[in-house]
Amino acid sequence: MLETKVRFETNGDSRKEVHALAKIHSELGVRQFAQLNFDFNRSFESVEIPMVHITHPSGGTADILPSAVTDRPNPAVLSAPAYQAVRVKSVRILGLQPGDTLEYRVIRTVTHHPLAPDFWLDHSFDRTGVVSHEIFELDLPGSAAENASTPSKNTNFYINPATPLKSTEKTGEGDSARTIYSWDRKVPADGSAPQESTENAEPDVLYSKFGNWELLSVRLAEQLTPGAVALMNIRSYEVSMKELREKPNVSEAISAKAQELTVSASTQRQKLEAIYTFVSQKISTVDLPLGSTGFVAHSADKVLATGYANAEDKFALFAALAKSLGLNATAALTGYCDKNGVARPSVFNHLLISVNDGAANYWLDPSLEVAPFGMVSPVSEKCVFELNRSFYVMNSTGHEWQPFNRELPFKALQRVEVNASLSDDGKLSAKVSYAMRGDNELVLREALHHTAKEGWKEVAQLLSITDGFRGQVTSVNASDPYATKDPFTVEYELDQPKFVDWSKKPVRIPALLPALGLPDPPAKPPSGSATAPIELGTPLEVETKMTLHLPPGTTASAPAGTSVERDYATYSSQYVVNGSTLTATRRIKFVLREVPAARAADYNAFLRAVRSDEVQDFTLEPSGSSAQKTNSAAPDGATPPKPVTPKP
């Protein structure tokens, strides 16, 4: 049983009480409930655990003592004193056994939240079948939410029609008037109720006092620019812009640092790059979830002095440094893309920075530390929520939602070269080299950046397995993850004993090249639904090359190459035997970001041609056997016959 009661006050304060009753059926359940953790920010929240009670099958009981409750800083802030308010309250539950019943209460109180008097709530009922009885109660002041509606009408209160109210109760009058909404959901004891899908579903209960996204954009923008002029309270837009120009809110220390960083920069982009490199690489990232501090940013001076920052504070420092040079930076949030939904900050999960050098717009994410200028992690949403304090006074509508065009400021490419040799006993020794620009580059930079050097072999081993190599990695080297102006390079060596069994005649081996990773065609949509386009991702050029040296006397034959061209992508391959050396090259170039749904059949044909080519094998004959060579280098420099290209 799970019972949750939430009460809000008109000033934004709130109280949430959770009462849970759990039957422990197995050792897995014991491990799951051995420790309960609750995140909070003590600058505006408190968490109390007034009761933890165990009932044994025999009827005996036990209460967890207060000494089992601990209150510690979040592990991410242990070395960051400025964020010590972000904490975890935990309770260790010792002596729990299968068959026991665990009961506990947790009370979370919010006082003087940074976004008060505005507040919001989202609640989803359990659909996993674990909770057999769930009670939810929402207590709101006055008639703040008398009418429930759908998010498409952009109201501040939404109730999922699939989870209707059990009751509505009104109490008091005037300023003391309140409305209490109650839900009561039960799952049949025999478990016959079907489990409902929660994929891409909105919460069952949504409430927001912000009213609209524009107001939320303004409020969050003000939180991230400490000390800035609050435009919401200024009637004249012209006067407010004048105040902003006359009061840039940038200290002498920030101005001096900006000048120091850009002393050799002559263009706006060079200045932005210099600031970005400093904020991303010299200011250590404190990896906290977005909104953990109530979207309150420290001053740029404090961030500069401490040398560490979360995503919100990195923006505050970046924006201040840019502003001192007459450049602008805007914060934008990702993770949600529905301007018709109920406005609340909890739907976003990441903060990006938008800048413009007068010629192009760039998206930045200094919290990644090793991302090249203009590169951010891929996101599925096609829009971002921009934070801008000027929208509200301009009475704009919808300007806070902006399209997200993730264009890289450089050409995305990937080069993979495999130089290998095969011994008489069938052992394969290979050196695999990567040079990358683009999304895969960022993945590898982050993986090696967050891994101690002694653990790089494990990362390389995972990379080799992902690319289809089954050998044991023996050594690995990589370029400096912080050298973001150049392609990232990784090189590892691997050995694979018994790669081939020479007793088998003939021996067939694939080209030792990684799979190109084309997206699968879309699944057939439900009846009446539109077919989605096929996402190819960021335009990218990939070239893979293998050179394999065979034991002396070994003969080989190669498959024919393939060439396929489309306006959205091109693919070609070539396989050659030259004496005891095999070479294979495959090139693919993704030109467009997506293939229209109407061209799914054409894409399927392209995909089949590529995959059919990737599974082709070389045929080997050990010394003493004879085999006719095809597609091989001709003697005396003669040109081999041109392979026939199959049609997809």
Secondary structure, 3 states (H helix, E strand, C coil): CEEEEEEECCCCCEEEEEEEEEECCCHHHHHHCCEEEEEEECCCEEEEEEEEEEECCCCCEEECCHHHEEEEECHHHCCCHHHCCEEEEEEECCCCCCCCEEEEEEEEEECCCCCCCCCEEEECCCCCCCCCEEEEEEEEECCCCCCCECHHHCCCEEECCCCCCCEEEEECCHHHCEEEEEEEEECCCCCCCCCCCCCCCCCCEEEECCCCHHHHHHHHHHHHCCCCCCHHHCCCHHHHHHHHHHCCCCCHHHHHHHHHHCCCCCCHHHHHHHHHHHHHHCCEECCCCCCCCCCCCCCHHHHHHHCEECHHHHHHHHHHHHHHCCCCEEEEEECCCCCCCCCCHHHCCEEEEEEECCCCEEEECHHHCCCCCCCCCCCCCCEEEEECCCCCCCCCCCCCEEECCCCCCCCCEEEEEEEEEECCCCCEEEEEEEEEECHHHHHHHHHHHCCCHHHHHHHHHHHHHHCCCCCEEEEEEECCCCCCCCCEEEEEEEEECCCCCCCCCCEEEECCCCCCCCCCCCCCCCCCCCCCCEECCCCEEEEEEEEEECCCCCEEECCCCCEEECCCEEEEEEEEEECCEEEEEEEEEECCCEECHHHHHHHHHHHHHHHHHHCCEEEEECCCCCCCCCCECCHHHCCCCCCCCCCC
